[in-house]
Amino acid sequence: MKTLVIFDIDGTLLQTADLHHRLITKILGDDGLDVTFQPWPAYPHYTDIGVISELYRHFHQRELTAEDLARYDAAYEAALRDHLSHTEVPEVAGAAALIRDLSDMPDVAVAYATGSLRGMAKVKLGLLGVDADGAALATGGEYLTREEIVTRAVALACADEPLRAVILGDGIWDQRTAAALGIPFVALETGTHVFDDQPVLTVKDFSTLSAEALVALARPVTFSERV
């Protein structure tokens, strides 16, 4: 049975959670869209497409179109590339090495499930030495909910194969998604959020977590909506 390790990206593999927020807040603000019009927990879906959709309904009184989304995808990616042209983005310690070690293990696959739009996500994976075009990557540019994003990432990595899985993330939304899908959750306390005792493991970074130890945390899972 194959083992699948599913990673969030921002705050989990890269120290980009605050950066992501700053960049998108400015871009949206330049369009007259104030992300602080309501508290973050009031957004129904903590994904980029979910946030932009709520802003369009509130400020523009219309639905977000595919053309709108494509424009933001390009703008977000351009803003990140501009930032990287003069400022280095650090990884969460040990992230790239862990991905390489997992990739070398037999019967282990890696997938990425992020609320970020795709252009940004691909740039971020490239910083970790990951070929984003060949990766099992599902994003908040195609799917509204975190559950849909993870389910799609699983399908891209393992199709309909029986599998064991473990998922890693840095936010309460990652933990709730893992619980909803019945996947063991490893918490990264890289930001301000302090996790409860529900994760199977809580770490500050990957400096003391081996690929073998991570794979050992995976459990058999089933998905009723694998696509």
C-alpha positions in Angstrom: 0.0 0.0 0.0 1.4 3.4 -1.0 1.9 6.1 1.6 1.0 9.7 0.7 2.5 12.7 2.5 0.4 15.8 1.9 1.9 19.2 2.6 0.4 22.7 2.9 3.0 25.2 1.7 2.8 28.6 3.4 4.0 28.4 7.0 4.5 24.7 6.6 7.3 24.4 4.1 8.2 28.0 3.7 8.2 31.0 6.0 5.7 32.8 3.7 2.4 33.0 5.6 2.9 36.6 6.6 4.4 37.5 3.2 1.5 36.0 1.3 -0.9 38.0 3.4 0.9 41.2 2.9 1.3 40.8 -0.9 -2.3 39.9 -1.5 -3.7 42.5 0.9 -1.9 45.3 -1.1 -3.0 44.0 -4.5 -6.6 43.7 -3.4 -6.4 47.0 -1.6 -5.2 48.7 -4.8 -8.5 47.4 -6.4 -10.6 48.9 -3.6 -11.0 45.5 -1.9 -10.4 45.7 1.9 -9.8 42.3 3.3 -10.3 43.6 6.8 -14.0 44.5 6.2 -14.7 41.4 8.3 -12.6 39.3 10.7 -10.7 36.5 9.0 -12.8 33.8 10.8 -15.9 35.2 9.2 -14.7 34.2 5.7 -16.5 30.9 4.9 -13.5 29.5 3.1 -9.9 30.3 3.9 -8.6 30.0 0.4 -7.5 32.7 -2.1 -10.5 32.1 -4.3 -12.8 32.1 -1.3 -11.5 35.4 0.0 -11.6 37.1 -3.4 -15.1 35.8 -4.0 -16.3 37.2 -0.7 -14.7 40.6 -1.5 -16.3 40.8 -4.9 -19.7 40.1 -3.5 -19.3 42.7 -0.8 -17.6 45.5 -2.7 -18.6 44.9 -6.3 -22.0 43.2 -5.7 -21.2 40.5 -8.3 -19.6 37.1 -8.6 -15.9 36.6 -9.4 -15.3 35.6 -13.0 -12.7 33.3 -14.5 -11.1 36.4 -16.1 -11.0 38.2 -12.7 -9.3 35.2 -11.1 -6.7 34.8 -13.9 -5.8 38.5 -13.5 -5.2 38.0 -9.7 -3.3 34.8 -10.3 -0.9 36.7 -12.6 -0.7 39.7 -10.2 0.0 37.6 -7.2 2.7 35.7 -8.9 4.3 38.9 -10.3 4.3 40.4 -6.8 6.0 37.4 -5.3 8.7 37.3 -8.0 9.3 41.0 -7.5 9.8 40.3 -3.8 12.1 37.5 -4.5 14.2 39.6 -6.7 15.5 41.5 -3.7 14.6 39.5 -0.6 15.2 35.8 0.2 12.4 33.7 1.5 13.5 31.1 4.1 12.2 27.6 4.2 11.0 26.0 7.4 14.2 24.4 8.6 14.7 21.0 7.0 11.8 21.2 4.6 13.6 20.7 1.3 15.7 17.9 2.7 12.6 16.2 4.0 10.9 16.4 0.6 14.0 14.9 -1.1 14.2 12.1 1.4 10.5 11.3 1.0 10.9 11.3 -2.8 13.7 8.7 -2.5 11.6 6.3 -0.5 9.9 3.4 -2.3 6.1 3.4 -2.2 5.9 6.9 -0.9 4.3 9.8 -2.8 4.2 13.5 -2.0 1.3 15.9 -2.7 0.8 19.6 -2.1 -2.5 21.2 -1.1 -2.5 24.9 -0.7 -5.1 27.7 -0.4 -2.8 29.9 -2.6 -3.5 30.6 -6.2 -1.5 28.4 -8.6 1.0 30.8 -10.0 2.3 31.8 -6.5 2.2 28.1 -5.4 4.4 27.0 -8.3 7.0 29.7 -7.6 7.1 28.7 -3.9 7.6 25.0 -4.7 10.4 25.9 -7.0 12.2 27.5 -4.1 12.2 24.1 -2.5 13.7 22.4 -5.5 10.3 20.9 -6.5 9.3 20.6 -10.2 5.9 22.2 -9.8 4.7 21.2 -13.3 5.3 17.5 -12.4 4.0 17.7 -8.8 0.7 16.6 -7.4 -0.4 20.1 -6.7 -4.0 21.3 -5.9 -4.6 25.0 -5.1 -7.1 27.6 -4.0 -7.2 28.8 -7.5 -9.2 25.8 -8.7 -11.1 24.8 -5.6 -13.1 26.8 -3.1 -12.8 24.6 0.0 -9.8 23.1 1.8 -11.4 19.6 1.6 -11.7 19.8 -2.2 -8.1 20.9 -2.5 -6.8 18.0 -0.4 -9.1 15.5 -2.1 -7.8 16.7 -5.5 -4.2 16.5 -4.4 -4.7 12.9 -3.3 -6.3 12.0 -6.6 -3.4 13.5 -8.5 -0.9 11.6 -6.5 -2.6 8.2 -6.1 -5.7 8.0 -8.3 -7.9 5.2 -6.9 -5.1 3.2 -5.2 -5.6 2.1 -1.5 -3.3 4.3 0.5 -2.0 5.4 3.9 -1.8 9.2 4.4 -0.6 11.9 6.7 -1.1 15.7 6.2 1.0 18.6 7.5 -0.1 22.2 8.1 0.4 25.3 10.2 -3.2 26.6 10.7 -6.4 25.6 12.4 -8.0 25.3 9.0 -5.5 22.6 8.1 -6.3 20.7 11.3 -10.0 21.0 10.7 -9.6 19.7 7.1 -7.5 16.8 8.2 -10.2 15.9 10.8 -13.0 16.2 8.3 -11.2 13.8 5.9 -9.9 11.4 8.6 -6.2 12.0 7.9 -3.6 12.0 10.7 -2.4 15.6 11.1 1.1 16.9 11.9 1.1 20.5 13.1 3.8 23.0 12.3 3.8 25.7 15.0 5.7 28.2 12.8 3.3 31.2 13.5 1.2 32.5 16.3 -1.3 29.6 16.5 -0.8 27.2 19.3 -2.3 23.7 18.6 -4.3 21.6 21.0 -3.5 17.9 21.7 -5.3 16.5 18.6 -2.4 16.4 16.1 -0.5 13.2 16.1 2.7 15.3 16.3 3.5 19.0 16.8 6.8 20.4 15.7 8.5 23.8 15.2 10.3 22.7 12.1 11.7 19.6 10.4 15.1 19.6 11.9 14.4 16.6 14.1 11.8 14.9 12.0 13.0 12.2 9.6 11.2 11.0 6.5 10.9 7.5 8.1 9.3 8.9 11.3 6.9 11.0 9.3 5.8 8.1 7.1 5.3 6.0 10.2 2.6 8.4 11.3 0.4 7.7 8.2 -2.8 5.7 8.5 -5.0 3.9 6.0 -7.6 6.4 4.7 -10.6 6.3 2.3 -12.2 9.2 0.4 -15.7 9.1 -0.8 -15.2 11.9 -3.3 -11.8 11.1 -4.9 -11.9 12.5 -8.4 
